[in-house]
Amino acid sequence: MFLLIVFALAAVAAGVNLLRHMERSPGLTLRERLSSVLGQLRYDLGAVTLAQAQVNVSNDVDYNVIDNLRRYSWLLDHIAFDDTVTPGTGGGTLTYGYTRLTTAAAAAFRGYNEEFVPAQATRTRYTADLKPLGGAFTVDRVLADLGQAATNEVTFQMQQLLTSVRTRFGRELILGDTAVDAKGFDGLSKALTGTVTEVTSVSSDWRPATVITQALANTRLDEVDDFLSKLVPSHVGGGDQGAPGALPPGVKAILGNTKSITRMRALARWAAMYTSTKDDLGRQIDSYGDWVLIDLGDREDGASPIIPISGSGTTDLYAVTFGLDCLHGASVAGHQLVRTWMPDFSVAGAVKSGEIEMGPVAMVLKNTKACGVLRAVQVQ
């Protein structure tokens, strides 16, 4: 009886907190308010990573697809997806509502018989619409079985589509802008514009012909360290510490293109701060201190880097920290994160299609001090 009373009181308290949270969200629809509340509760329930999604799939094809995404993308493997979004009435758009911390609260000492000077934290309301990411291909049944299973047309098309999904996700994470493409989500370049963690490089010339001594390398790294010191790491990670495949707190990375990451490695070697190891998936992990160095590579068509290099040879370097209180993904509640449809040659028809779909998903930046961008670094 006592336990029943305790549970009843806990349910009442949760209901009161739910109503209070919803009252603090004026101007939002009920769906957006509920999405926000579920997002807050997710700190206790935890989010899902690709490693955890891989365990829960029901067939070998989906398992291998997720394994490919993890094995060849350190970035995707370390994003926690807050799987709390539910559709609105009548199956409307999937919207993730959240608040972004823009100014931290200030603490200070006070004298006796004096009041504290008020200095509230400020936050801004944002929403992100979730959209599916993936692609499709068609294969003629005559070509489907030609050659070995590891190299036949179906396998080839699947591998190429997976590469495109990884690349497209990385491009949207950096350059996404819903004002340009409403089917995607807003990326870091847009989210960080005008914030205190958007920094223009002063010691900007990182070219090999310029940085020829350890002193010059240290000058560049001093600026990098000052830039990185402005960022705060996650304190919660994926919210479910100890669970297999969960995202731990404190995971962070520096994202760049091939040129900028190569120059970053060179500078780190000058300062003896460069390390290279292999993880459990056999990936080579290069780091500057405790920051993992990630080369996002080129766009899907290979025409240019995802993080562009200007005509004058300058580019941007992004620093990100991962977690439910920093940068994380959003996905649909009770929905498989990655799904695969293989061509079905058991029914009539000469040409069959296959598909890979991730999501619907979007990326969310909860704290502008969790990520930053160092602009106008000259690399060529």
N, C-alpha and C positions, 0 to 999 in steps of 0.2 A: 504493500500500500504506500509506504514511504517513497519507494522508487517511482511509483506512478505519479505521486504529487510532484516530485523533483522534475520528472520529464514534462509534466504539464506546465510547471512554472517556466522551464526552459523554453518551451514552445511559445508561451505567452511573451516572454522577453524577446525572442527572435521576431515574433510578429510586430511588437512595438518598435524594435529597431528597424524593421523593414519599412513600416509606415513613416518613421522619422526620416529615413534616408530618402524615401520617395517625396516627402514634403520639401526636402532641401533641393529638389531638382525641378523647379518651376519651368514651365514652357516646354516640357518634354512629353511625348506620348507615353502611355502606359507601357508599351512594349520597350521603349528606350529606357524607361526607369527600371523596369524589371531586369533588363540586360545589364544595367549598371550595378544593380544590387547583386545579381548573380556573379558579376565580375569581382565584387568585393568579397563575397563568400568564397570565391575560388582560392583565395589565399589559404583557406583552411583545407580545401579539398584537393588542391594541386591541379596543375595543367598537364597536358600530354605532349611528349616529345615524339619524334619519329621512332626512336628506339622503343618507346612504350607502345606506339601504334603498331610497330612491326610484330610485337608479341601477340597482339589481339586479332590479327588478320585471320581469315578463315580458309585461305587457299595459298598454295605455293607461289602462284604468279604474283599476287599482291605482296607477298613476303619478299620476293626477289626484287620487285620494283622499289619497295621502300629501302631495301638493303643497298640498291644502287644509288638512290638519292643520298643516303647517309654516307656511303663509302666514298663518294666522289664530291661531296659538298660538306665540308666542315661547318659552314654557315648554317645550312638547313638542319644539320644534326644537332645544333645547339640552340635552336629556337623552341621555346615552350609555347604551345598553342592553348590558349584559354578556351576550352570547348564548352562555352556556356550560352552561346547565341541560339535563340529559338525564333521561328518565324512568327510574324504578327497574325492578326485575324485574317483569314482568307488566304494565307500563304503569301504575305507581302514580302518586301525586301528584308534581307537578313542584316540587321544593324547592330553593331557593338557600340554601346555608349560608355564613355569613360571621362574622367577628369584628368587633365594634365597639369602637374605641378609646375608653375612658372616662376614663383619666388618662394624661397624657403623661409620658414619662421626664424626670427632672430631672438637669441637668448642673451641676457646681459646681467651684470650685477646691479643692485640698487642700493642707495644709501638708506640709513634708518630714517623713518618718518617721510619717506618718499615713495612714490608709486613707480611701478615698472612703466617704461615707455612702450605703448602698444606697437607691435610690429607683426601683423598677421601674415601667415603664409597665403599666397594667392594661387588660385588654380583656375583653369579655363575648361569649359565644357566642350568636348569633341565627340563626334560619332564617326564610325568607319563602316561602310557597307561592304559586306563580304561577297566575293565573286569567285567562281570556279577558275582554276588555272590548269591548263592541259592542252591536249591536241588530239588529232585523229589522223589515221592513215588508211589507205586502201591497198589490198593485195589481190592479185589474180590467183585463183586456186592452183593454176599450173605452176606458178613460180613459188608458191608457198613452201613446198617440200623439196625444192631443188637444193642440193648441197647438204652439208652437215647441219645439225640442229643449232650449233653455236654460231653458224655463219649464214643461215638461210635468210630469205627476204623478211620474214616476220620478225626474226630476232634483230636484224639490222635496223628495221624501222622502229622497233621498240627502243633500241639503244639510242638512236638519233633523237627520238622524241623525248626521252628522259634527259638527254643533254640539253635540249632546248628548254625544257621545264626548269631545270636548275639555273640556266643562264637568264631566262626571262624573270624568274623570281629575284635574282640578284640585281637585275636592271631596275625592276620596279621598286625594290627596297631603297635604292639610291636616288633614282630620277623620277619616280612615279609622281604624277600630278593629275588628280581627277578632273581638273579644269581642262586638261588636254585630252585625256582618255578616261572617260567615266567608268570604264569596265575594270580599271585597276584600283590602286590605293595610293595615297600620298606617301612619297618617299622621304628620306632623311634630308635631302638637299632643300626641299620645300619646308619641312618641319623646323629645320635649324636656322633658316634665314632670319636674321635680326635678333638672334638669341645671344647670350653671353658666351656660349660655347662655339659660336662661329668666329673663327680667328683668321686674320690675314697674316700670312707668313712675312716676317721681317728679314730673317736670314734665309732668304728664299732660294738661293742658288745651290742646288744639291748636285749639280753635274759633276761627273768624275774629274773633268779637267780643272774644276774649281776647288773641290775638296781634296786636297793633296797632302794634308798633314793631320795629325791627330787633334791638334788644337782647333783647326777649322771644323773637323767632324764634331768635336765636342760643343762648339758654338751652335751648330745645327741641332744637336741633341738637347742642349739646354732649352731651346725653344720648344722642341717636341715635349720634353718633360714638363715644362710650364703649361703647355696646352693640355696634356693628359691629366695634370694635377687638378684641373677645373672640373673633372668628371667624377661622379660618385658611382660606386659599384652597387649591384643589387644586394639587398639584405635577405631576400626570401628565395631567390632562384625560381624554380618551378612550383614552389609552395608545398612540395611533398618530399622533403629530404629523407633519404634512407630508402626510398622506393627504387627498385631496379630501373635503370634508364632515366631517372629523374635528372633535371637540370640543377646542379648545385649553385649556391650563391657565389658571386665573384667572377663568373666567366666573362671575359672581355677580349676584344679583338681590334686590330687596326686593319681597315679595309682600303685597298688601293688597286691600281692597275699594275700591270707587269713592270713598267718603268719605275713607278714610285715605290713599290715593294722591294724591287731590286736595290734601289738606292737606300731604302730603309735598312735592309740587311747589311749593306756596306758600312753605313754609319754605325750600326750596332756592333759590327766587328771591330771597328776602331776603338770602341769603348769597352770591349770585352763583355758586352751585354747580349750577344747573340747566342741562342741555343737552338739545336735542331734534334728532335726526337721522333720516335714512331709510336703511334697510339695503338689501341687494341684492334683497330680496323686496318692496320698497316699503312695509315696515312703518315706522311712526313709532316711534322708540325714544327714550323719555324716560329721563334718567339723573340721579342725584344722585352727583356725582363719577364713580367707575367702577362704581357700583351701578345696574343697570337697574331701573326702576320698572315693576312689572307689576300691573295691575288684574285680578284673577281674576274679577271680575264676579259675576253672580247664579247661583243654582242652576238646574238644568234647567227647573224650572217657573216660574222668575222670581219666586218668592214672597219670597225673602230673599237677601242676599249669601252667597257661599260661606264667607267669613270673617265670622261673625255680628257684629252690633252689639247690645249689651245694651240693656235698657230704660232704663238710665241714660246711654246714649250712648257707652259705651266699647267698644273693639274691640282686636284684636291685630294686630301687624305682624311678618311673618316675614322673615328674611334667610337666604338659601341660597347655597351655593357648589357648583358642579357638577363632577363628575369621579369616576373610579373609586376614589379614596381619600376621597371626600366623599359627596355625594348622587348616586346614579345609579340606573338601571333594571336589571332583570334580565329576560332573555328566554330562549327555548328555542334550543339549538344547532341550526343547520341548518334553522331554521324561519323562513318569511317573517314579518316583523314586523307587517305590515298586509295583510289579504286582503279581497277583495270578491267577492260573489256577486250578479250581476244577475238580475232576473226573466227567465226563459226562456219567451218567448211562441211558440217554434217547436213546442212540444208541446201536446197537448190539455189543456184546463182553463181555466176562466174567470178564476181568481184565481191569481196567481203571487207568490212572495215574493222579496225581496232582503235581503242581509245585509252588514254591515261588521263585521269582527272585528280587534281589535288584541291581539297576544300569542299565548299567555298571557304576562302581564307582572306585575311587582311593583316597588315602589320600595325602595331599600336605603340606609340611612344608616350609612356606615362609621365616621364620626367625629362624636361629639356636638358638637365644637367647630367643625364645618363648617357648622352651621346654628344659628339662634337665633330666639327669639320675644320681642318686646317687648309685654308685656301691659298691659291697662287704659289704653290711650290714648283720651282723650276727644275725639271728633270731631263730636259733635252734642249 
